[in-house]
Amino acid sequence: MRLFTMFLLATLAASSVHAASYQKTDGTIVDPIQSVFGGDLPYVGTNLEPGASLNGASLNGAFLESASLNDAILTNADLENANLSNADLPSANLTSANLAGAKLRYAGLSDADLTNANMAGADLANANLLRAHLDGGHLYNANLGGATLRDAHLDYANLTGANLTGAFLLEASLPNATLTGANLSYATLASANLTGVNLVNANLTSTTLSGADLTDAKFSNSTILWHEKTVVGYGFDVAGLQNYLTEKKQASSVFGVTIIPEPSTAILLVLLGLASVPLRMRHR
């Protein structure tokens, strides 16, 4: 019995020694790291602090509010559902990290590398993503309302259904990004590179696009333009839409724009085409 008690105490001591901590922006050390679901987080790896090497770290559901992680290496880290609100992550490497459902409100991510990161459903409201790299990132249904994305790189990023209301994307690079159904109301996209961007069903109410390049951008009849009217509501064809974007919103380049018909419209056109086949045959 005595040997068992000593073994149990040794085990508990060993686990407490290896329990990881995280450093807050005010220098406070939180030990051990807590879980957003309650209790201690079952993570016993490297302590979370500036410059820490945390490649592939399993931090699912970690409570890391106001964490100080500037220059940290978090490549391939699992931060799903983690709370990183007000965290400091400038120049952190989050390449291919899993941040799905994570809370990053007011987080500092300037110059951070988030290439190919999964941030589906993440809350990035009012986050600072100045010059951040989000190329190929998965941001569908993410909340980026009020976020600063000036000079950010979002080449081929998937922002389907994302909320970008009031986001600041001045001079951002979004070539070939997918913004299907995204809400860009009151966002600033002045001088942004939007070549080849997919704006099908997007909401562009009061969006600032002065100087933006919309060459080869894709719209749909249901894309909401200014004054809450859709493309079809204005009665635009491609030429009319190009003229409107150039003259009214001062976009610098608007060439090759396409208007993709709604699925129902496309089906109707196919059916009408099929219906006309017998008529052609009879005329012969």
C-alpha positions as CSV (number, residue, x, y, z in Angstrom):
1,M,0.0,0.0,0.0
2,R,2.8,2.3,0.9
3,L,4.6,1.6,-2.4
4,F,1.4,2.3,-4.3
5,T,0.9,5.6,-2.5
6,M,4.5,6.6,-3.3
7,F,4.0,5.7,-7.0
8,L,0.8,7.7,-7.1
9,L,2.5,10.8,-5.6
10,A,5.4,10.4,-8.0
11,T,3.0,10.2,-11.0
12,L,1.1,13.3,-9.9
13,A,4.4,15.2,-9.3
14,A,5.6,14.2,-12.8
15,S,2.4,15.3,-14.5
16,S,2.4,18.7,-12.6
17,V,6.1,19.3,-13.7
18,H,5.3,18.7,-17.3
19,A,2.0,20.7,-17.4
20,A,2.5,23.6,-19.8
21,S,1.9,27.2,-19.1
22,Y,1.3,30.3,-21.3
23,Q,2.5,33.9,-21.0
24,K,0.1,36.8,-21.2
25,T,0.8,40.1,-22.7
26,D,1.3,41.7,-19.3
27,G,3.9,39.1,-18.4
28,T,1.6,37.0,-16.2
29,I,2.2,33.3,-16.4
30,V,-0.9,31.0,-16.4
31,D,0.0,27.6,-15.2
32,P,-1.4,25.2,-16.2
33,I,-3.2,26.2,-19.4
34,Q,-7.0,25.9,-19.1
35,S,-9.5,24.5,-21.5
36,V,-12.4,26.5,-22.8
37,F,-14.6,23.5,-21.9
38,G,-13.4,23.7,-18.3
39,G,-10.5,22.2,-16.3
40,D,-6.9,21.9,-17.2
41,L,-5.9,21.4,-20.9
42,P,-4.4,18.0,-21.5
43,Y,-1.3,19.5,-23.1
44,V,2.1,18.8,-21.7
45,G,4.4,20.2,-24.5
46,T,6.5,23.3,-24.8
47,N,5.3,26.4,-22.8
48,L,3.6,29.0,-24.8
49,E,5.6,32.2,-24.9
50,P,7.2,34.6,-27.5
51,G,9.3,32.8,-30.0
52,A,8.3,29.3,-28.8
53,S,8.6,26.4,-31.2
54,L,5.2,24.8,-31.2
55,N,5.0,23.0,-34.5
56,G,2.1,20.6,-34.6
57,A,1.1,21.4,-31.0
58,S,-2.3,20.0,-29.9
59,L,-4.0,23.0,-28.3
60,N,-7.6,22.2,-29.3
61,G,-9.9,24.2,-27.1
62,A,-7.1,26.0,-25.3
63,F,-8.0,29.2,-23.3
64,L,-5.2,31.6,-24.3
65,E,-6.8,35.0,-23.9
66,S,-4.2,37.8,-24.2
67,A,-1.4,35.3,-24.9
68,S,1.9,36.7,-25.9
69,L,3.1,34.6,-28.8
70,N,5.0,37.0,-31.1
71,D,7.4,35.2,-33.5
72,A,6.1,31.8,-32.2
73,I,6.2,28.8,-34.6
74,L,2.7,27.3,-34.7
75,T,2.9,25.5,-38.1
76,N,0.3,22.7,-38.3
77,A,-0.8,23.4,-34.8
78,D,-4.3,22.4,-33.7
79,L,-6.0,25.5,-32.2
80,E,-9.5,24.5,-33.1
81,N,-12.1,26.3,-30.8
82,A,-9.2,27.9,-28.9
83,N,-9.8,31.3,-27.3
84,L,-7.0,33.7,-28.5
85,S,-9.0,37.0,-28.0
86,N,-6.6,39.9,-27.5
87,A,-3.6,37.6,-28.1
88,D,-0.4,39.1,-29.4
89,L,0.8,37.1,-32.5
90,P,2.8,39.5,-34.7
91,S,5.1,37.7,-37.1
92,A,3.9,34.3,-35.8
93,N,4.1,31.3,-38.2
94,L,0.7,29.7,-38.4
95,T,1.1,28.0,-41.7
96,S,-1.5,25.2,-42.2
97,A,-2.6,25.7,-38.6
98,N,-6.2,24.6,-37.7
99,L,-8.0,27.6,-36.3
100,A,-11.5,26.5,-37.1
101,G,-14.0,28.1,-34.7
102,A,-11.2,29.9,-32.8
103,K,-11.8,33.2,-31.1
104,L,-9.3,35.9,-32.3
105,R,-11.2,39.1,-31.6
106,Y,-8.8,42.0,-31.3
107,A,-5.9,39.7,-31.8
108,G,-2.6,41.2,-33.1
109,L,-1.6,39.2,-36.2
110,S,0.4,41.8,-38.2
111,D,2.9,40.1,-40.5
112,A,1.7,36.7,-39.4
113,D,2.0,33.8,-41.8
114,L,-1.4,32.1,-42.0
115,T,-0.9,30.5,-45.5
116,N,-3.3,27.6,-46.0
117,A,-4.6,28.0,-42.4
118,N,-8.1,26.7,-41.7
119,M,-10.1,29.5,-40.1
120,A,-13.5,28.3,-41.0
121,G,-16.0,30.0,-38.7
122,A,-13.3,31.7,-36.7
123,D,-14.1,35.0,-35.0
124,L,-11.5,37.6,-36.2
125,A,-13.6,40.7,-35.5
126,N,-11.4,43.8,-35.2
127,A,-8.3,41.7,-35.4
128,N,-5.1,43.4,-36.8
129,L,-4.0,41.4,-39.9
130,L,-1.8,44.2,-41.3
131,R,0.5,42.7,-44.0
132,A,-0.6,39.2,-42.9
133,H,-0.3,36.3,-45.3
134,L,-3.6,34.4,-45.7
135,D,-2.9,33.0,-49.2
136,G,-5.0,29.9,-49.7
137,G,-6.5,30.2,-46.3
138,H,-9.9,28.8,-45.5
139,L,-12.0,31.6,-44.1
140,Y,-15.5,30.6,-45.1
141,N,-18.1,31.9,-42.7
142,A,-15.4,33.6,-40.7
143,N,-16.2,36.9,-38.9
144,L,-13.8,39.6,-40.0
145,G,-16.0,42.5,-39.2
146,G,-13.9,45.6,-38.5
147,A,-10.7,43.7,-39.1
148,T,-7.6,45.5,-40.4
149,L,-6.4,43.7,-43.5
150,R,-4.4,46.5,-45.1
151,D,-1.7,45.1,-47.4
152,A,-2.8,41.6,-46.5
153,H,-2.2,38.8,-49.0
154,L,-5.3,36.6,-49.7
155,D,-4.5,35.1,-53.1
156,Y,-6.8,32.1,-53.7
157,A,-8.3,32.5,-50.2
158,N,-11.7,31.1,-49.6
159,L,-13.9,33.7,-48.0
160,T,-17.3,32.2,-48.9
161,G,-19.9,33.5,-46.6
162,A,-17.4,35.5,-44.5
163,N,-18.5,38.7,-42.7
164,L,-16.2,41.5,-43.7
165,T,-18.6,44.3,-42.7
166,G,-16.5,47.5,-42.1
167,A,-13.2,45.6,-42.7
168,F,-10.2,47.6,-43.8
169,L,-8.7,46.0,-46.9
170,L,-6.9,49.1,-48.4
171,E,-4.3,47.9,-50.9
172,A,-4.9,44.3,-50.0
173,S,-4.1,41.6,-52.5
174,L,-7.1,39.2,-53.3
175,P,-6.5,37.9,-56.8
176,N,-8.6,34.8,-57.5
177,A,-10.1,34.9,-54.0
178,T,-13.6,33.4,-53.5
179,L,-16.0,35.8,-51.8
180,T,-19.2,34.0,-52.7
181,G,-21.9,35.3,-50.5
182,A,-19.5,37.3,-48.4
183,N,-20.8,40.5,-46.7
184,L,-18.5,43.4,-47.6
185,S,-20.9,46.2,-46.5
186,Y,-19.0,49.4,-45.7
187,A,-15.7,47.6,-46.2
188,T,-12.7,49.6,-47.6
189,L,-11.2,47.9,-50.6
190,A,-9.7,50.9,-52.2
191,S,-6.7,50.2,-54.4
192,A,-7.1,46.5,-53.7
193,N,-6.1,43.8,-56.2
194,L,-9.4,42.0,-57.0
195,T,-8.4,40.5,-60.3
196,G,-10.4,37.3,-60.9
197,V,-12.2,37.6,-57.6
198,N,-15.5,35.7,-57.2
199,L,-18.2,38.0,-55.9
200,V,-21.2,35.8,-56.7
201,N,-24.0,36.7,-54.3
202,A,-21.6,39.0,-52.4
203,N,-23.0,42.0,-50.5
204,L,-21.1,45.2,-51.6
205,T,-23.5,47.7,-50.0
206,S,-21.5,51.0,-49.5
207,T,-18.2,49.2,-50.1
208,T,-15.3,51.6,-51.1
209,L,-13.7,50.3,-54.3
210,S,-11.9,53.5,-55.5
211,G,-8.8,52.5,-57.4
212,A,-9.5,48.7,-57.1
213,D,-8.6,46.4,-59.9
214,L,-11.7,44.2,-60.8
215,T,-10.4,42.8,-64.0
216,D,-12.0,39.4,-64.7
217,A,-14.1,39.6,-61.5
218,K,-17.2,37.4,-61.4
219,F,-20.6,38.7,-60.4
220,S,-24.0,37.1,-60.3
221,N,-27.4,38.7,-60.9
222,S,-27.9,38.5,-57.1
223,T,-24.7,40.3,-56.2
224,I,-25.8,43.2,-54.1
225,L,-24.3,46.5,-55.3
226,W,-24.7,49.9,-53.8
227,H,-28.0,51.2,-52.4
228,E,-28.9,47.5,-51.7
229,K,-29.8,46.9,-55.3
230,T,-28.7,43.7,-57.1
231,V,-27.1,43.5,-60.5
232,V,-30.4,42.4,-62.0
233,G,-32.1,45.1,-60.0
234,Y,-30.1,47.7,-61.9
235,G,-30.8,45.8,-65.1
236,F,-27.1,45.6,-65.9
237,D,-25.5,43.6,-68.7
238,V,-21.7,43.2,-68.6
239,A,-20.9,46.5,-70.3
240,G,-23.4,48.3,-68.1
241,L,-21.8,46.8,-65.0
242,Q,-18.3,47.7,-66.1
243,N,-19.3,51.3,-66.8
244,Y,-21.1,51.5,-63.4
245,L,-18.0,50.2,-61.5
246,T,-15.7,52.5,-63.3
247,E,-17.7,55.7,-63.3
248,K,-19.6,55.4,-60.0
249,K,-17.1,53.6,-57.7
250,Q,-13.9,54.8,-59.4
251,A,-12.4,51.3,-59.8
252,S,-9.2,51.7,-61.8
253,S,-9.5,48.6,-64.0
254,V,-12.7,46.8,-64.8
255,F,-12.2,44.5,-67.8
256,G,-13.5,41.1,-68.7
257,V,-16.1,41.1,-65.9
258,T,-18.6,38.2,-66.2
259,I,-22.1,38.0,-64.8
260,I,-22.9,34.4,-63.9
261,P,-26.6,33.6,-64.2
262,E,-28.5,32.1,-61.2
263,P,-28.8,28.3,-61.3
264,S,-32.6,28.6,-61.8
265,T,-32.0,31.0,-64.8
266,A,-29.4,28.7,-66.3
267,I,-31.8,25.7,-66.0
268,L,-34.5,27.7,-67.6
269,L,-32.3,28.6,-70.5
270,V,-31.4,24.9,-71.0
271,L,-35.1,23.9,-70.9
272,L,-36.0,26.6,-73.4
273,G,-33.2,25.4,-75.6
274,L,-34.5,21.8,-75.4
275,A,-38.1,22.9,-76.0
276,S,-37.0,24.6,-79.3
277,V,-35.4,21.4,-80.7
278,P,-38.6,19.8,-82.0
279,L,-39.6,23.1,-83.6
280,R,-36.3,23.1,-85.5
281,M,-36.8,19.5,-86.6
282,R,-40.3,20.3,-87.9
283,H,-39.1,23.3,-89.9
284,R,-36.7,21.0,-91.7
